[in-house]
């Protein structure tokens, strides 16, 4: 029997039981669509997040007290992994003199009791202390603050959170031990040193480290109290990120105040943009794999459905099998016939499930406002899984059909 004839017989058998075949295919469609939908949405988020991070932070190196961005607690900006502030002003000055370093941006938090604009008061907020070069090419309106001044810069989320939007020239009252007036001099889309690649940031208020950041440590190198930070961002010259990272690591390990202040129980981590991007990708890939496991479970259910319909088909067509054997069909041809039928069911499920999954993934990407990315690898895997499920689920029923005794089959009613 020609293989094309076997396929035609398999198609006729499937078409002869449309409802039963459709319900069986539906199980495969749900599994394949789930895998492709979550994979495409995960790929879209990953591409958007990593792309944004690389665009905004491509030349940055981070010096952090603690285990770094991906030591298990989340981004430092969200209170995850940073420990005591140990990177002193002495360290900042020394790092700034390293070859290939374009700028060094310290970053710290200034705790406050409340922040008032107009008739609205916010209490669950802190100030981010940094330097003017944190706002390179990121000013939407106005200018960066000047060191030594009672000036403040807001990001767009902070400026828009009040009923009356904050504008350049507005005055904000900030209460610590006492209340002081700060002049809004600029609105920014973001500041270097944060981890904007993790998604859209919440409201942030930036003030100059001098005079508003007061956290200090005694510098072992110069023997006086100095401002100390838990995080410092280094902007490297173009193409110098790897070399600058190595030079900073050497300084931190051999000469820095930070390592001595951290002591044996603490760590000071140096991470480049490539390290952080790699960590982001690993986290997102792990999440994608975990969620697509749901689709794999649905595929297992679909496989049982194919096996069930094929066993029923073998029983119903026992007489037909006997006739085919009586006119010369071999066991191998009978095996191939029923295996082709189960594989066609799997392929049909994949062919319908893949575009359906892509449509759902596209809808999720639009809802999340990220660019849509097509996961070619996952699509190929989904198609392969559809075929594999058809093969695995059809092997036993096909083998059972091939073993039917032709004499007994001819007498079967």
Secondary structure by P-SEA (a helix, b strand, c coil): ccaaaaaaaaaaaaaacaaaaaaaaaaaaaaaaaaaaaaaaaaaaaaaaaaaaaacccbbbbbbccccccccccccccccccccccccaaaaaaaaacccccbbbbbbbbbbccccccccccccbbbbbbcccccccccccbbbbbccccbbbbcccccccccccccccbbbbbbccbbbbbbbccccccccccccccccccbbbbbbccccccccccccccccccbbbcbbbbbbcccaaaaaaaaaaaaaacccaaaaaacccbbbbbbcaaaaaaaaaaaaaaaaaaaaaaaaaaaaaaaaaaaaaaaaaaaaaaaaaaaaaaacccaaaaaaaaaaaaaaaaaaaaaaaaaaaaaaaaaaaaaacbbbbbaaaaaaaaaaaaaaaaaaaaaaaaaaaaaccaaaaaacc
